[in-house]
Amino acid sequence: MIKKRLTKAEKADRAEFAEREERTREMLKRMSDSAIALRSRDREFHGLEREFRYHQEDMLRDFNRSKDIHHPRDVGLAREQILRKFLVDTGLIPDRYAATSSSVRVASTTGHMSNELDLLFYDLNESISLMRRENAYSVLPVESTYGVIQVKSKVTRNDIREGLRNVASYKKLRRASSSEWTIYELCSKVVYGRVTTGLNEVAYCCYKGFPTQRAT
């Protein structure tokens, strides 16, 4: 792949943006330091602000270490794990909410599927895997998911478009109500999606806790 050479104007814009970003970072750091200094030193817990500062420092160290990786896909996977560790392993969100750690897609009872998603939040207690291949790929039902994050190391127009397309493919999936969740056995196989058998269009869904019944 041939890299496009930047024009002088583009280089100047990038340099100016980096300078503004650094000034903003320093300003926020000074404000945070000042707020922490005003708090009583007698307390062990100084609020989430200081905790987030610690997590930020850890993430920046991990991010800088990931720069040693050269393959773009490996870099992306490493940085997805950095964000996942911050969101899940720090205990900042309840244990019932989990984030995927492998390639994942989401399916609806209409048979539609999302594009590949970076980080998907789902219900750890109630979700099932509709499809799983080792620990590298899985498909989850949309009804047990909560949201998605696309991770990008570099923000280009193409990266933004791709990320938005993937998020949109998830957002447009139709969620079935609890009364529409059904389990059927067809040719000794449990099928998730929607099929047509004769004159009846039947919805199939794998989910525990709902009675087996035929939709008409």
Protein Blocks (a to p, Z undefined) as FASTA:
>chain_A
ZZddddfklmmmmmmmmmmmmmmmmmmmmmmmmmmmmpcfkbmbgcjklmmmmmmmmmmm
mmmmmmmpmblklmmmmmmmmmmmmmmmnopacfklccdfbdcddddfkopacdddfbdc
ddfklpccfbdchjlbccddfklpcbdcdddfbdcfklmmmmmmmmmmmmmpccddfklp
ccddeehiaceddddehjbccdddddehiacdddZZ
